[in-house]
Amino acid sequence: QVQVVESGGGLVQPGGSLRLSCAASGILFSMYTMNWYRQVPGNQRELVAGINTGGGTNYGDSVKGRFTISRDNTKNTVYLQMNSLKSEDTAVYYCNARWKATYWGQGIQVTVSS
């Protein structure tokens, strides 16, 4: 069975940092493009960052220069390092794996607030 599990969310102050992790099992992890999405109630789910099998990355405009996506294929894990966090970054963050099929994590809350 496939499992995609996020961790590392929580409450952080504006300007602070947080590191999300997503561990995947039951898939050939190195063959999957891995992505982070986020969603706020009332908004569409948006792409935050993606990393392909060759290590190439892409970011949503609102997070460029602040967030960094990386992957460790030996650990079947993708990370999202979030720096200089703003209140607008508050959302549920979802891990996504795409190749022959698409898999989603359950989502994890990130709240940026004083």
N, C-alpha and C positions, 0 to 999 in steps of 0.2 A: 504494500500500500504506500501511496505517496503522502508525504507530510511536508508541509512548508510552515515553519514556525518562527514568528518574529519575537524578539526580545529587546530590552533596553529602553523602552519608552518610559514616560513619566512626566513629572512636572519640573520645569526649569525656568529660571528667570530670563527676561529679555537680555540679550547679549551673551548668554551662556551657550554651552555646548552639550551635545548629547550624541551618543553613538548607538545606532540601531544595528542589530544583527538579525540575520535570517538564515536559519539552518534548514536545508532541504535533504530529504532522504527518499529512497525509492525511485530515483531518477538518475540518469547519466548526467550528473551535474555539469560537467565540463562542456557538454554539448548545448547547454541552454543559455539563452540570453536572459539575464536577470535584471529585474526592474524594481524600482520603488515607486509606488503611486500614493496619493493621499486624497482624502475626501473630507469636506466639511459639510454638515447638514445643509441642504438647499443648493449645494454646488455639485457640478459634475466631478467625477473622479479625474484627477489630473496626473500626468506623468511627472515625477520629480526627477528621477535619474535612471539611466540604464547603462548596463555594461555588457558587451557582447563577448563571444567566445575568445576573441583575440585580445581582449582587454580594452577595446575602444569604448569610450564613454560618451554619453550625451546627457544634458541637463535641461530642465525647464528654465525658462528665462528668469523666473522669480528667485531661483536658488543658485544661479551661476555665481561662482566666486565664493560662496559660503558653504556649500555642501560638496562632499566628495564620496563617490561610490567606488567600492573596491571589492574584489573577490579573492577567496582563497580556495582553490579547487581541491587542495589536500584535506580541507575541513568541510567541504560542501557548504560553504557559508559565504554570503554576500553581506557587506556592511554599508552603512550610510553614516558618515561622519557629518554632523550638523553643527556648524559654528555660527556665531553672530546671530543667534536665533531671535526672531521677531514674533510678536503676538500673532501676526498673520500666518505663521507656520503652524499654528495650532490646528490639528487635524487628526484623523485616524490614518495611520500609515500602513500600507499593504505591500507585502512582498509578492512578486509575480515572477514566474518562471515560464519561458516560452521556447518551444522547439516543435516537436511533432504534436504536442498537446500543450495546453496552458493550465497552469496551476496557480492558485492563490492562497496566501496565508489568511489567517483569521482577522488580521488587522491589530494594530496596537496604538494606543492613545499617546499623543504627544501634546502637552499643554505648555504654552509659553506665557507666563503671567507673573506679575509681581505680587 
